[in-house]
């Protein structure tokens, strides 16, 4: 476990109204930006008052594991216990806020929480500034300075990841055979591609393009993982929680007629409806012991995004008093939408067939404030940015009726989000 920089004995946290109409992204410096945005609202942050990066869990294969979530919760409690907070707004996202991302698998290192030195938030017509510490940069006048312009990415060199397209098709065929043999009902298999840029990639450029093109998604940046996910794992305000199940996908059509045909094909597909039902049933089973009440729709609705359309089911509940936000995140991950059914068997099969470490892809990503309010999504439609290199991920739900070629085409359609974000001139 690493913590950087060294946490002071006392943290001075101040939240004040900020009278500035610029887009939130306009405030971000280039170095290690943090962001959680949707439709022009959300949070951006920079600097590090405290940070934790967790090692792999021992003996953590074959399930979600809870050690990293518990370790993160203990660290956060220790940090917040040292905070002297002055909060003039008392809204979700004001006061001390941490941004975080957890690995998909428990035996993967790299789950990270960051308490920024500066956060700017916006909700409706209210904008605020939160600072941690009294040093340079803690005054509103310092925050409102001009930042360096966004840099283009430059010409990219693309290469396939592990497994490559042919190997991944074979993995899908093997998964279908295991499912038909009765070993499990569903497994979500992911593949990756890589891009190399001529210089370090400006994450703000990707955030700006993703926010512009996918305003209905949650655009995020946490410790190098950047993307625009449609999947809300949990939103908590007070004791109220909401979640959004997405499972079952088609591309968008080039004409209204083609779009309607693809939508009808999705809603009428036994394979996709079955995949969605597994995901909804999994979420219901997870949330029921954590909630005093829960509302699950009988049938999914259609959610249309810029590049794809999904079967979607919004789920709402009221948490029991003793349940924390990270308790819910730990219990919900991995959902059937990103793991499979039954989950332990599916996660073991993922490890056998994918042949690579997902890292924080398909893990929980989001933010949490000192009162337990927060939003956590699933890190999908994303890339891991390391200097000039980008590692892109996409996954598909495999069930008994899956076809390897069709699943490869679906994965390629999901790569489009980050491909376009990395491509200048789009």
N, C-alpha and C positions, 0 to 999 in steps of 0.2 A: 504494500500500500504506500502511495506517495501523496504528500500534501505540499502544494507550492502555490504562492510563496508561503513562508512560515506565518501562521496566523498570529496576530497580536493578541494580547490579553483582553483588550477591550476594543469593540468595533463601534464607531459612531456612525449611525445610519440616519439620513435625513431625506424625507420626501416632501417636495414642494410643488405647487402648480408651475407649469412651464407654458409661457405664452409664446408659442412658436408654431406656425402653421405648416412648416416644411414636412415632407414625407419623413417617416421615421428613419428610413435608410439613408437619408441625406446627412444624418448625424454621425454615421459609423466611420471610424478610422479603418485603415486597411488591415492592421494587425489583429488577427484572431477575433473577428467580429462574432457576436452572439446575436441570435435573432429568433423570434417566433411571431409570425405575421399572418394575418388573414384579412383580406378586404381593406387594407390600409390601417387596420388596428393591430394592437399587440405590443410587443416589447423588443427593444434592441439594447445591447449592452456591450461593454468593453472593459478591459483591464481585469486584474484578478486580485481581489481581497483575500480569497481563500479558494483552494482547489483540492479535490481528491481524485486520484486515479486508482482503481481497484485491481488487484491481481485476479487471476483465474481462481475459481473455487476448487477446492480439493474434492475429488469424488463427485463432480457435478454433472456427469453425463446422464442422459436419459430423462430429462425433464427441465423445468424452468429453473430450479434452484432458488433459494431465497436468501442466501448468505450475502450476496452483493447488495441487495435491497436493504437488508438489516444493517449492514455496515454503513451504507450511505445515510440511513436514517439516524444512526448514532452519531456520525460525524456532523450531520446537519444540526442535530440537537445541541451538540457541544459548541458549534459556531454561534448559533442563535442565542445560546445562554450568555454569551459575552457581548451581545449587541445592545447598545443603548439607542432606542429607536424614537425618532420624532417624525410622525406621519400626519401631515395636514389633510390628507384625502381619505384614508382608510377604505380603499377600494381593492378588489382583487388585483394583485400585481403591484401594489404599492408596498412600501417598507422593503426589508431585505428580500431579494428574490434570487434563487439559484436556477441556472440552466443545467440540464442534465441529459445524458444519453447512456443507456445500458446495453451491454452486449446481448446478442440473441441467445447464446449458449452460456451456461454457467461456467464451463471450463475454458472460456475465452477471456483473456485479459483486456482491460481497456474501458470498463464502465467509468464514467467521469461526471462529476458535479463541479460547477464553477459558480462562485459568488462574485459577480462583477463589481468593480469599483464604481461604475457609472451605469445606470439603466434609465432609458427614456421609454415611457409607456403612453399609449393612447387608447381610450375607450370612449366611443361616441364623440362628444365635443370637448372632452377633457383630456389634457396632456399633462404629464408630470415628469419630474426629474428626481431620481433617487441616487444619492452618493453615499459611498462608504469610505470614511476617513476624512481627515481635514487637510490633506496635502494639496499640491498643485492639481488642478483639474476638478476640484470639488465644488467650484462656484458655477452658477448658471452661465455667467459670462464666458467661462472657459469652455463650457459644453457647446455653446452656440457659435464657436469658431468655424471657419471654413475648413473642410477636409479635402484631401487630395482627390482629384477626379478619378472616376472609375477607369480601370485599364482594360483594354480588349484582351482576349485570351491568346490570340495568335493562331497560327496554323497548327493543327493537331495531327499527330500520328496515332492511328487506331490499331489495336491488336486484340485478339480474342483472349479471354481469360481461361481459367481452369474450373470446370471442364470446358472444352471448346464445343461448338455447335453440334458436331457429330456425336461426341461423347455424351452431351446432355440429352440428345434425342434417345440414345441408348439407355440412359438413366431413367427417363420417363417411361420407356417401354418396360424396364425392369420393375419400376414402381407399379405400373398397371398390372403386371403379372402377380406381384405380391398382394395387391388389393383384391384381385379376382380370386386368389387362393384363400382369402379370408384373413390375412394377417392384420389388416387394418382397413379403414373406410376411405381415408383421404390423407395425402401428404402434399406439402407445398415445397416444390423444388425451385431453387434459385440458380441463376447463372450470372456471370460477370463479364464485362469487357473493360479494357483499359485505354486511356488516352494520355499522350505525352505532349505537353505544350512547350514552347521555346523558353518560357520563363515562369516564375512562380505565378500561379493562378490567383487573380484577385477575386476572393469569395464574394465581395460585394457586387461584382458584375453578375455573378450567377444569381444572387438573391434578387437583384433588380429585375432580371429577365424572368425568373420564376414567379415573382409577385405580379408582374405585368401580365403574364400569359395564363396564370392559374390563380386568379384572385380568390376563388372558392376553396382552394386547398390551404393547408398550413405550411407556409414556407419557413424553413428552420435552418439554423447554423449553430452547431455545438461541437467544439473541439475538432473541427475539420470535417464533420459529417454534415453535408448540405443537401437539401432537397425540398420537394413540395409534395407532402403526403395528403391524400384524401382521407386517410383513416384516423379518426379520433378514437383513441383508446379510452380516455376518460377526461371529462371536464368536471371539476368540482368547484362549487360555490356554496360555502356553508356546508350543510349536510346533503345537498342535492348533487347527484351525479348523473351525467349523461354519457352515452357511448354510441358509436356508429359502426355497425357491422357492414363491411363491404366484402362480398364474395360473389363471383360470377361477373365476367367482363366481356365486352365487345368493343371493337374500335368504333369511332364516329364515322359516319358516312360522308361522302363528298357532296351529296345533294340531300335535300330534305327527304326525298323518297327513299334513298339508300339508307339514310339515318333511321327512318322509321322501320325499314325492313330489318336492319340489324337489331334494333330495340325489340321488335316482335320476336326475332329469333332468340334473343337472350331470355326474355320473359317466358317464352314457350319451351325453353331447353330443359329437358329432364335432368341432364348432367349438371347444368349450372344451378338449377333450383335445389338439387340435392346438395351440391357443394355449399350453397348459402344456408340451407337448413342445418347442416352440421355446425357451421360457424355460429348461428344464432343459438342453437341448443347448448353449445359449449359456453357461450357467454352467460346464458341464463343460469346454468349450473354453477358457474363461478360466482356470480353476483348475488344469488339468492341467500347464501348464509351471511353475507356482508351487509345486507340491506333489510330494513324493516318493511319496505314495500318496493315492488318492481313492476314496470310496465313494458311489455314486449309486444310489438305488433304481430298480428296473425300472418300478414303477407308482406313481402318486401316491396319497396318502391323503386323507381328508376332514378338514379343519380347520373346526370350527364356532365362530364368534364370536357375540357377542350379537345382532348385526344382520345378518350375512352368513355364508356358508359358502364355503370355497375348496378347490380342489384344491391339495394341498401335498406337496412333496418335500423332506425333510431331506437335506442333503449334508454329508459329513464328509471332512476331509483332514488331512495332516501337511505343514506348510510346509517348504520347503528352508531351510537355515540362513541364507542371505544375504537372505531376503525379509522386508521390514518390513511392519507392519500397514497403513501408508498406501500401500505398494506394492500390496497386495491390494485395498484400497478403490479406488485409482485404476484398476487393471486391470478390476475388476468393474463399475464404473459407466460408462455406464448399462447395466443388465441388460436383457435382452429383455422382462422383465416390466414395465418402465417406459419403455422406448424403442421397441423393435421389432426386426425381423429383415429384412435385415441392418441392423445398428445405424447406420452412417453414413447410409445412405439414409433410414432411418426418422427420424433426428434432423433431417435436412434437411426432410423432409415435415412434421414437427411444427412447425418454424419457419414453413413456408409456410401451413399450415392453421390453426394456433391463433391467430396474430395477437397474441400477448401474451408477455411475459417471465415464465417460471415462477419465476424467482428460485431459492430453495432448495427449492421443492416438488419432490418426487421425486428429490432429491439425497441423498447420504449424510448421516446425522446420528447422533451418538453421543458416545463418550468413549474416551480413551486414556490409559494410565498410562506412567510412565517406563520400565517393563520391556517395553512393547509389548503388554501385555494390553489388551483393550478390547472394546466391543460397538458395532457400527455397524448401524443400520437404514436403511430408505429412508423419507424424510419423506412419508408418506401419511396419509390421514385427519387432515388438519392444517389449521391456519389461521395466517396471518401477522398478528400483533397489533401495531398501531401506535397507541398511545394509545387512543382510543375506537373505533378502526376494526379490523374483522376481514376478512381476505380468505381465503375458504375455497376449497379445491381438491378436485377429484375427477377420476379418469381411468379409461378403459376400453381394453382391448386390442381392436383392430379387425383382423379377418381377413376372408377372402373371403366367409364366410357371415354376417357381421355385418349386423344390421338397425338402422337409425338410431334408430327409436323404442325398441327394446329396449335399445340402448346408453344412450340418454338416461335411461331408467328405472333402469338399473344405476348410472349416475353419481349420480342423485338419491338412491338408497339409500345410497351412500357418503357423501353430504353429511350424512346423518342424524347421524353420530357427532359432528361439530362443531356442528351446529345444536342438538342437545340439550345439549351442554356449555355453549353460550352462552345457553341459555334457562333463566331462573329457574323454580323449581318442578318441574323434571324430576328 
